[in-house]
């Protein structure tokens, strides 16, 4: 016998209308075939009537038994997060998996019909990734609507911080590990506790066109933020107060990346206006400006802090002198697409890049050569980080994927 599963229709509402329904042929516990049918509803009866079939078309001599809606009852029901997009049985049918459009995968058992969340990830582009200072076992990612904290060894989500209908562009951990600083498209900077996700404070109206980049000083006393309008702002962070200390106006387009020197007296900002500016954080003035025919997406200090490396939409990797902003060398970073993310090892011997070519590349800093390539992403890589112990690389992409890579060379931090 064949059965039809459908949402109850009010009598006469869909009279002689089109509808697509799943007709399931049930034999024992396995669903064998799925057909699509054109149906209509008789106005004078609450019965769904079969009209015609695609393939295979049943014989007129073997009528199909269709159920009246009054006979359909819920046996068990479970509410999941997001709309269900796929169901598949496991093994002999004692369990089955359910996937949702919120990038959640659940495992069900037929015996008790209880759900178990076994895998989860972002369901939108991931904009940033950061490790806490000196810790490789945890990292945080941000995307539309949420920030998530992950346990690196088990690829397990530990915490989810949700801000509905907002997009987080960048995140950073305070060096003491007591707060997560986040940049949002509504122009606010929000700080959360990393253990519970509790909102600690909000910096209102931090930038008029959204906060696009953020970084924190090692003494935990300042936050440096960049906005969509191109301004760089320095915020003094106290126990109870957050005060705007200075506004630096040189860029004319969105800030894409901010890196701070170890002594907290200098920082560099990369912008999509084609400039990288080295700022004096004592006198709040520009020290040097780097110009290139590109939209800068990422910048890194070399650990000795005498050189910078940059990259962006021109697919070039540039080496620059911090002292006077002069170019040192230029490498062909990619054959196709922008380079969106970059990070360097703690000893400065190697650095990694990722971008629109979907490839993670490990480079020898001194030789300027690729020594290893990681293939796995199906979307553009947006950011990537080397963990503090230099054993893993974690990359994130525009399709919501997080990939963990074994670092090809183990360096002593």
Buried (B, 14 or more C-beta within 10 A) or exposed (E): EBBBEBEEBEBEEBEEEEBEBEBBEEEEEEEEEEBEBBBBBEEEEBEBEBEEBEEEEBEEEEEBEBBEBEEEEEEEEEEBEEEEEEEEBEEEEEBBBBBBEBBBBBBBEEEEEEBEEEBBBBBBBBBBBBBBBEBBBBBBBBBBBBBBBBEBEEEEBBBEBEBEEBBBBBBBBBBEBEBBBBBBBBBBBBBBBBEEBEEEBEBEEBBEEBBBBBBBBBEBBBBBBBBBBBBBBBBEBEEEEBEEBBEBEBBEBBBBBBBBBEEBEBBBBBBBBBBBBBBBBEEEEBBBEBEBEBBBBBBBBBBEBEBBBBBBBBBBBBBBBBEEBEEEEBBEBBEEBBBBBBBBBEEBBBBBBBBBBBBBBBBBBEEEEBEBEBEBBEBBBBBBBBBBBBBBBBBBBBBBBBBBBEBEEEBEE
